[in-house]
Each structure stands twice: as C-alpha cells, then as structure tokens.
Amino acid sequence: MDFKCAERYAEKISFADKAVKIVASGNSIRYAFGVFQSSELDIALAKRISELRNVKIYPDNDSFWHYDVHRVDPMGAHFYFENISFTRQIWESQSLSKAGYNLIPGFIFMAIVSPMDKDGFFWFPSGISRQKFQWEIEHAEYIIVEVNENVSNLDTTCNSIHINQVHRVVPSRNAPLISTHFVSGILPYVNRNQLLTNPA
C-alpha cells in the first residue's frame, strides 16, 4: 500500500459516533448505503435525534424504511427523506452556483464502501455506475465513508472515491446485504446489539 495513503487513512479513521458530530440542523445528507441491513453512520446519527432538526436525507434508492433515523423518527420531525437525487439542478435552483460556491454548504456525503485498496481508493457496491455519485462527491462540503468488508475492491467498473477526498473513515461490523426477499417486502429490524429507543 502507498505509504502516504496509509498515513492519511490513519489520520482520518474515526468511530461513527464521533464522525456524525459534524451533522447540524438544516444539513442535507446523501445516504449512499446501498442495500445493507444497517449502517454504523445511520445508527450513530439516529442517537442524535434530540439534538437535530430539519435534516434532509437523500437515500440512494426508494427503500428507507430500514434506516434507524426513520425508525426513531417515523413522522419526520427531525429527519426526513427526499426520494430524489441532490443534483446540479437543485444546486442551481438554490442559486448557490451563482453565488460562487464550489462546495455546497451543509451538504454531507455518507457512503458504505469497500476496504481501501493499495492505491488509496474505496469502491462502492457492485452495480453502482461509475458516474452516479461523482458530481455529489465533488460538491459535498464533508465526506464520510464507512468501510464494509462485504463490498469488493476488485470490481473497478463501479464508482470509487480516493482517501484524499474523504474527511473521515469509519470502521463497521460489516453488516450483510439485505436479501432480495426482504428488499421487495418489509425488512425485520435486525439485532444490532445497540437497539435504540425513540426519545422523542
């Protein structure tokens, strides 16, 4: 592994609870988590329900019912989901580009990725096209990746992100993919050894 990449990785490693401290009320978050049963970042963010308001979450697919932020706040008083991409059109409609912004203030990109490869790249789950998240990665104010060993770093046809682009790297308990049987139905909440209660 490239020494500089390994050094940067060590500097950026952080547990999820600490990594999500960057989230503030009013932020927008891209959840690029694929179809995994759980995410350490999602679990940690749900714990902050009493501290946050009006946090808009953009999931990477239509299935958001299995996320902890939805489970602890089903009415969307603190976290609410938008089933559209945070795209260039939204950026321009908010006149941010005209104001000279390159990075979008308050836009946070969170993703589940493969372990880092020898060249410093993390890879997204199989089936995600190379261009799907690139615009958002380039314009996010803050980027957090959660490493899951069930994502392969050998499929180079997928999207990737380099350690130099990442602010925090979060280890995980390597949650498995949701089976296809549950993707189209209702996923039972898994035992995460860390069950949350709704403080609202």
C-alpha positions in Angstrom: 0.0 0.0 0.0 1.2 3.5 -0.8 2.7 4.9 2.4 1.1 8.4 2.0 -2.3 6.7 1.6 -1.8 4.6 4.7 -0.8 7.6 6.6 -3.8 9.6 5.5 -6.1 6.7 6.4 -4.7 6.6 9.9 -5.3 10.3 10.3 -8.9 10.0 9.2 -10.1 6.9 11.0 -12.9 7.6 13.4 -15.8 5.8 15.1 -19.2 6.6 13.8 -20.4 8.5 16.9 -17.6 11.0 16.6 -17.8 11.2 12.8 -21.5 12.3 12.7 -20.9 15.1 15.2 -20.3 17.2 12.0 -24.1 17.0 11.2 -26.0 20.1 12.2 -29.7 21.0 12.0 -30.6 22.0 8.4 -28.0 19.9 6.7 -28.6 17.7 3.7 -27.1 14.2 3.6 -26.7 11.8 0.8 -27.1 8.2 2.1 -25.1 6.2 -0.4 -25.5 3.0 1.6 -26.9 0.6 -0.9 -29.0 -2.3 0.4 -27.1 -3.3 3.5 -29.0 -4.3 6.7 -27.6 -1.5 8.7 -25.0 1.3 8.8 -22.9 2.5 11.7 -23.3 6.1 10.5 -27.1 5.8 10.4 -27.2 4.2 13.8 -25.0 7.0 15.3 -27.0 9.7 13.6 -30.3 8.3 15.0 -28.8 8.6 18.5 -28.6 12.4 18.0 -32.4 12.8 17.3 -32.9 15.1 20.3 -30.2 17.4 19.1 -31.2 17.8 15.4 -34.0 19.3 13.4 -34.8 19.6 9.7 -32.1 17.2 8.5 -32.9 16.2 4.9 -31.7 12.8 3.8 -31.4 11.7 0.2 -31.3 7.9 0.0 -29.7 6.2 -3.0 -32.9 4.1 -3.6 -36.5 4.1 -2.6 -36.0 1.9 0.4 -35.5 3.9 3.5 -37.8 2.1 6.0 -34.9 0.0 7.4 -32.8 3.0 8.5 -32.6 3.8 12.2 -33.2 7.6 11.6 -36.6 6.6 10.1 -37.3 4.1 12.9 -36.7 6.6 15.7 -38.5 9.4 13.9 -41.1 7.9 11.6 -43.1 11.2 11.4 -40.0 13.1 10.1 -39.9 15.7 12.8 -36.1 15.6 12.9 -35.0 13.6 9.9 -37.0 13.4 6.6 -36.3 11.7 3.3 -36.3 13.1 -0.2 -36.6 10.4 -2.9 -34.7 12.5 -5.5 -31.0 13.0 -6.2 -29.2 16.0 -4.9 -28.3 17.1 -8.4 -26.9 20.0 -10.3 -30.4 21.2 -10.9 -31.1 21.6 -7.2 -27.8 23.3 -6.7 -28.5 25.8 -9.4 -32.1 26.3 -8.3 -30.9 27.4 -4.9 -28.7 29.9 -6.6 -25.6 28.5 -4.9 -23.6 28.3 -8.2 -24.4 31.9 -9.0 -23.1 32.9 -5.5 -19.8 31.3 -6.4 -20.0 28.2 -4.3 -18.0 25.1 -5.5 -18.7 23.1 -2.4 -22.4 23.1 -1.3 -22.7 24.4 2.3 -24.3 21.9 4.6 -24.2 19.0 2.1 -22.7 15.8 3.6 -21.9 12.7 1.6 -22.0 9.4 3.5 -21.3 6.0 1.9 -20.7 2.4 2.5 -17.6 1.3 0.6 -15.0 -1.4 0.3 -11.8 -1.5 2.3 -9.2 0.8 0.8 -7.1 -0.7 -2.0 -3.3 -0.3 -2.4 -3.7 2.9 -4.4 -5.9 4.6 -1.8 -9.3 4.0 -3.5 -12.5 2.9 -1.8 -15.1 1.2 -4.1 -18.9 1.4 -4.0 -21.0 -1.8 -4.0 -21.4 -3.7 -7.3 -24.0 -2.3 -9.7 -23.5 1.3 -8.9 -22.4 3.1 -12.1 -19.1 4.9 -12.2 -20.8 8.3 -12.6 -23.7 8.0 -10.1 -22.1 9.9 -7.2 -19.2 11.8 -8.8 -20.9 15.1 -9.0 -22.1 14.9 -5.4 -18.7 13.8 -4.2 -17.1 16.8 -5.9 -19.5 19.3 -4.4 -20.1 17.9 -0.9 -18.8 20.0 1.9 -18.0 16.9 4.0 -17.5 13.3 3.1 -17.6 10.2 5.4 -17.1 6.6 4.3 -18.0 3.5 6.2 -15.8 0.5 5.4 -17.6 -2.8 5.0 -15.7 -5.9 4.1 -18.7 -7.3 2.2 -18.0 -4.8 -0.6 -15.3 -5.9 -3.0 -12.5 -3.6 -4.0 -11.9 -5.7 -7.1 -14.8 -4.5 -9.2 -13.3 -1.5 -10.8 -16.3 -0.9 -13.0 -18.0 0.7 -10.0 -17.8 4.2 -8.5 -14.7 4.9 -6.4 -13.6 7.6 -4.1 -10.0 8.3 -3.0 -8.7 8.8 0.5 -7.7 12.3 -0.4 -11.3 13.2 -1.0 -12.5 11.8 2.4 -12.7 13.6 5.7 -13.5 10.6 7.9 -13.2 6.8 7.6 -15.5 4.8 9.8 -14.9 1.1 10.6 -18.0 -1.1 10.8 -19.3 -4.5 11.9 -19.7 -5.5 8.3 -23.4 -5.7 8.0 -24.6 -8.1 5.3 -26.6 -7.2 2.2 -30.4 -7.3 2.6 -31.6 -10.4 0.8 -33.7 -10.0 -2.3 -36.7 -11.5 -0.4 -36.7 -8.5 2.0 -35.8 -5.8 -0.5 -39.3 -6.0 -2.0 -41.0 -6.6 1.3 -40.6 -5.5 4.9 -37.2 -6.0 6.5 -37.4 -7.0 10.1 -35.1 -4.9 12.2 -32.0 -6.8 13.0 -30.5 -7.2 16.4 -27.6 -4.7 16.3 -26.5 -5.1 20.0 -27.4 -1.5 20.2 -31.1 -1.2 20.0 -32.4 2.4 20.0 -35.4 3.8 21.8 -37.3 6.8 20.5 -36.6 9.7 22.9 -39.0 12.0 21.1 
